[in-house]
């Protein structure tokens, strides 16, 4: 007997045999769908395009409910994923992060253009100073 269950196969079986699982109310189906969608939204290394594709797949209503089900921390993380250049002050609350996510996912949003040259005028002045304590035995061992 296997200790792990192929959850996808079980879910497909449940969905494909509604007469056997007729006792499951609609709110439970919705809850399960939103919970699984929330797991996918929270998955790392997704871009704006990935989230847009997920929204198109789920539909506007389910996607909106999925966003509403996110915690404040996950909303901020999602806002940073869909717009890596967002300022932390723009998403410091959950409602601000949700508003920013909806703005970025709108069809008329354009990524901001980088400003001028990114090289500082005085590169030597911007370079961090070396730490004299790194590498010393006393620093590494705590003595």
C-alpha positions in Angstrom: 0.0 0.0 0.0 1.4 3.4 -1.0 1.8 6.1 1.6 1.2 8.9 -0.9 -1.9 9.4 -2.9 -2.0 10.7 -6.4 -4.3 13.7 -5.6 -4.7 14.7 -9.2 -6.1 11.3 -10.1 -8.4 11.3 -7.2 -9.7 14.8 -8.0 -10.2 13.8 -11.6 -12.2 10.7 -10.5 -14.4 12.8 -8.2 -15.1 15.4 -10.9 -15.8 12.7 -13.5 -18.3 10.8 -11.3 -20.7 13.5 -10.0 -23.4 10.9 -9.3 -21.2 9.2 -6.7 -20.2 12.5 -5.1 -23.6 14.2 -5.2 -23.5 15.0 -1.5 -20.7 17.6 -1.9 -22.4 21.1 -1.8 -21.4 23.8 -4.3 -19.7 25.9 -1.6 -17.3 23.1 -0.9 -16.4 22.8 -4.6 -15.8 26.6 -4.7 -13.7 26.4 -1.6 -11.6 23.6 -3.0 -11.1 25.4 -6.3 -10.1 28.7 -4.6 -7.7 26.8 -2.2 -5.9 25.1 -5.1 -5.8 28.4 -7.1 -4.4 30.1 -4.1 -1.6 27.5 -3.9 -0.7 28.2 -7.5 -0.8 32.0 -7.1 1.6 31.7 -4.1 4.0 29.5 -6.0 7.3 31.2 -6.5 9.1 32.3 -9.7 6.0 33.3 -11.5 5.9 36.4 -13.8 3.1 38.8 -14.6 2.4 36.7 -17.8 2.1 33.5 -15.7 -0.4 35.2 -13.4 -2.3 36.6 -16.3 -2.5 33.2 -17.9 -3.8 31.8 -14.6 -6.4 34.6 -14.4 -7.6 33.8 -17.9 -7.8 30.1 -17.1 -9.7 30.5 -13.9 -12.0 33.3 -15.0 -12.4 36.8 -13.5 -14.7 35.8 -10.6 -12.7 32.9 -9.2 -9.4 34.8 -9.7 -10.8 37.8 -7.7 -12.0 35.5 -4.9 -8.5 33.9 -4.9 -6.8 37.3 -4.5 -9.2 38.2 -1.7 -8.3 35.0 0.1 -4.6 35.8 0.1 -3.0 37.0 3.4 -1.3 40.4 3.5 2.1 38.8 3.3 1.2 36.8 0.2 -0.3 39.9 -1.4 2.9 41.8 -1.0 4.9 39.0 -2.3 2.6 38.7 -5.4 2.8 42.4 -6.0 6.7 42.2 -6.0 6.5 39.2 -8.4 4.2 40.9 -10.9 6.1 44.2 -10.7 9.7 43.7 -9.4 10.3 47.5 -9.6 7.5 48.4 -7.1 8.5 50.6 -4.2 7.9 49.1 -0.7 5.9 52.2 0.3 3.4 51.6 -2.5 2.5 48.1 -1.1 2.9 48.6 2.6 -0.7 47.4 3.4 -2.7 44.5 2.0 -5.2 46.8 0.3 -2.5 48.9 -1.3 -0.8 45.7 -2.5 -4.1 44.4 -3.9 -4.8 47.6 -5.7 -1.3 47.5 -7.2 -1.7 43.9 -8.3 -5.0 44.8 -10.0 -3.4 47.8 -11.7 -0.4 45.8 -13.0 -2.6 43.0 -14.2 -4.9 45.4 -16.2 -4.5 45.3 -19.9 -3.4 48.9 -20.3 -0.5 48.7 -17.8 3.0 49.3 -19.2 6.2 48.5 -17.4 8.0 51.7 -16.4 11.0 52.6 -18.5 14.4 52.7 -16.8 15.6 56.1 -16.0 18.8 57.3 -17.8 22.0 55.5 -17.3 22.2 53.3 -14.2 26.0 53.8 -13.7 26.8 56.2 -10.8 29.0 59.2 -11.7 31.7 58.3 -9.1 31.9 54.5 -9.0 34.7 54.6 -6.4 32.6 56.6 -4.0 29.7 54.1 -4.4 31.8 51.0 -3.8 31.4 49.5 -0.3 34.4 49.6 2.0 36.1 46.3 2.9 35.3 45.0 6.4 38.5 44.5 8.3 36.9 41.9 10.7 35.9 39.4 8.0 38.3 36.5 8.0 39.7 37.0 11.5 39.6 33.9 13.6 38.2 35.8 16.6 35.3 37.1 14.5 34.6 33.6 13.0 34.6 31.7 16.3 33.0 34.2 18.5 36.0 34.5 20.9 
